[in-house]
Amino acid sequence: MEPAIFPHSPQTVDSEFQRLTLQEPLDSYDPSRATPRQLEHAWDSNSCSDNMKVLRDGITVINRRRDKSSDLVRGKKGYYRGIHVFEVNWPTDERGSHPMIGVALGDTQLTTTEFTYLLGRTADSWGWNLTTKELFHDGKMRGLYPERNPNFEVPETFYIILNAEEGTLR
């Protein structure tokens, strides 16, 4: 799963986006907070929707709310083998209507002008909706996770385990 590289850069983000994200908090992010290992597996600022911005720390993403828009950001690195554990911190009040996390090939669509899921729309991606707990693949809902606990609430900080040897994401 190689992330695709796109010609736009974070420097082309419009001035309204800068105003909405408040320059002062952006300046307060310290890239030295992230470890070299975290930065190696961090978000790819060249492979995200224009409505999103990877901050200077490399591990934080912010999303400019747009009416009727769904957006995606990819990681810097693709994984073909091994077991990989990712800690995700995603505040519940920042998740929007279709908060998805998952895996996809590098050509997965980065944005759309409707509220929908982007992960799981094609045969090349799987997505998990953190609100409904629905799993999507190839444009279809494939079940719920976790199946045995429908009242489970996904906390603000959670872990994703990608087992490339077994082809599983938990």
N, C-alpha and C positions, 0 to 999 in steps of 0.2 A: 504494500500500500504506500506508494510514493506520493507525497503531497505535490500537487502541481504548483508551478511558480507562475505568477501572473505579473504583467508589466506595471501595474499600479503600485505605488509605494505609500507608506503611512504619511509621508510628507505632503501628499496631494489631498489630504483631508481638508474639507472646506472650513472657512472661518466660523460658521455657525456651530460646527461640531466642537471646535476649540472653545467657543463661548459656553456651550451647553455642558461641557465637561469641566469647566472652571480651571483655568490655567494654574492657579495656585496648588490645588491638590495634585495635578499632573506633575508639577515640579517637585513635589515632596516625595515622589517614588524614587527609591534608591536601588539601582540595578545590583548593587553589591549584596542585597538581601537574598538573592537567589544563589544557590550553589551551582558550580559548573555542571553538575549532573542534571539539575533541574533545567538549566538553560539549554542543555543538549536536547532535552525532550519537551521543550516549552512550545508555546503557540507560535505559529508562523505569521509574522506581520505582513508577509507578501502573499498569503493565501487565506484571506478573510474577506468578508463582505465589506463594501465601502461604508456600511453603517456601523462597523465595528472598528475598534482600535486596540491593538496590543500595546500596553503601556511600556515605559522604559525598563521596568523591572523584568520584562520578558515573560512573566507568568500570570499577569493580570490582564483581563480583557474587559472592555466596557462596550456597551451597545447603546447607540443613540436610538431612542425610541422613534420610530416612524409609523405613521398610520398604515395599517395593512402591509406589514413587511415581516418576513421571516429571514433570519440571517444565520450564517455558519462561519466558524473559524476552524482551520485545520492545525494539527500539530506539525512541528518541523520535520518529524521523522516518521517513516513507515516501518512497520514491524512484520517480519516474515516468520520468525521463530523465537522461542523463549517464552517466559512468563514475565509480564510487566505489570506493576502495581502503580496506580496513579491516585494521588490524593486530590480531590476536587473540593473547592470551597465555592458554593454558589448560593448566595443568600436567597431565601424563598421569595422575598419581596422584589427581587430582580429577575425572576425567571420568565415572566411574560406568560402568554396563553399556551404556548407549545414548547416547553423547555425540554429539549432532547439532548441526549448524550449517546455516543455510539462510535461505530467504526465505518469507514468508507474508503473507496479508492480516490485517487487524486483528482478525478474529473467530476466529482460530485458538485452539483449546483451550490453556489455560495449564497444566493439571495433570491427572493421572489416577492412579488408585490401582493401577497395575501398572507393571512395567518394560516399556516399549515406546517407540516413537518417536512424537513428536507432530508434528514437521515431516515433510511428505510423506504424511500420512494422507489428505489431501483434495486435490481438484483445485486448491485455492487455495494450496498450499504445496509447496515442494521442500525436501528435507533430505538431508544427507550425513552418514553415520555415520563418525566419525573413527577408529573401531577396525576395522570391517569394510570400510570404504571403499565401502559400498553407497550408491547414490543412490535416493531414494524420491520418488514423486509419485503422487497419486491412489490411495494405498493399496497401491501395487505397487513392488517393487524394479525399477528401470529400468536397472541396470548398475553397473559399478564405476568409480571414479575414484581414481587414474589407471588407465586400462585397461592400459597397457603396462608398468606397474611394480607388480605385485601385492604385492611385499615392501616397498613404500614405507611408512615409519612417519611419521605426522604429528607434527612436532616441537611442543614446547611453545609456541613463537611461530611463527605462520604468517600469511599474508595471504589475504584473500578479495577478489576483484575482481568487483564487480557492474556489468555493462554493461547498463543499462536500454534502450539503443538497440537492442541485438541480442537482449536477453532471455536473457543468459547470466550464470552465476555460476561463477567459477573460483577 
